[in-house]
């Protein structure tokens, strides 16, 4: 049991109920000479994240990678209480809340989640939820085209996650929707203002796939001035310190989507994750996914129920806004608990720690000969580094030292040359950064000293 929820008051109440004076009195049958006494050689107390890491390191002494890969899936500390609560039977086994009279607990949790996400994104409404961040963007594209009505062209910047762009193409290619690729500034790694005037929506990532921060105010106002909607593609942790999409530009974004994995979901071989979506009230009837409302019953008692949707939304494809029959309810449960435990201040501390760690990592790595930042300008918790060596070889050599050094960008961004995307979250210590820098420096030095074709990782 990794999390024990009992307060001192709880303990005293339980002792009183069974007539015991103290916890020690529960073990009075153990002879005094067999008791260990005070634990005088136990080291000073560690906090939860530190002790979890210590135990993990000892459990995995035969091999564990130090992870500096982000790219849409992030290694964050998850308090033990999150999954201790989320896996309670009433949450863990709950299914579709069609029958409000039997699902008030689930419905209330979803309502609380929607409230948190609407607040975090600065939007009027939130659903709960979608399969993942990539499919959430695809649904937002479909939603924007339905709402715009006069255009079926959507501007999709190259700075949006490559996997997201592939999923969007797969989902809309047979629906007569044209996706127009928008390039990026080679110096700053941010989206160029397009020349298009006929489009239904512009997607704006913040931060973008490179970790760079977009000029969201200018892009939002540019799109609105031309009659297009704005789809914000955001990292929820970054929103703890960056402007909410609802405040972008003069009018704010119209639809907000993203991946909810950073909010309490572990890195688990690719999932399960969940996608979130929020929007302006004017667009709510176009939004797929469940929406829970708060109401009162005939006796005036508060209650919760699915709203704005007929059952066809879930079971009849031809009449549904989108054929989403199940949602990632357990992930939403974990995210709700995660956000409730951390609160605004805690989430802000996580975001600031990620940002500071990435700046420190980039400073150390870019000081190594043969390594340099690809882009100038502000960033969040990722950055692109250019290498004077084959990226695949360098990453392979780092992996041999127990370090996952980043993502090779060669396949998706060949124009960058030998480049890797690196990431640091709040889980990385100064020692972790130092170890990465030392190993990379050694590998790059060995590469420079080796005769042509003789270097092997």
Secondary structure, DSSP 8 states (H G I E B T S, - for coil): -------HHHHHHHHHHHT-S-SGGGGTTS-GGGS----TT------HHHHHHHHHHHHTTT---EE---TT-------HHHHHHHTSHHHHT------GGG-HHHHHHHHHHHHHHHHHHT-SEE-S-BS-HHHHHHHHHHHHHHHH-S--EEEEETTS-HHHHHHHHHHHTTTT-EEEEE-B-TTT--B--------SEEEEEES-TTSB---HHHHHHHHHHTT-EEEEEEETTGGGTS--GGGSTTT--SEEEEE-TTTT----TT----EEEEE-GGGGGG--S--EEEEE-TTS-EEEEE-S--THHHH-GGGSSS------HHHHHHHHHHHHHHHHHHHHHHHHHHHHHHHHHHHHHHTSTTEEES--S-BSSEEEEEESS-HHHHHHHHHHTTEE--EE-TTT-GGG-SEEEEE--TT--HHHHHHHHHHHHHHHHHHHHS-TTT---
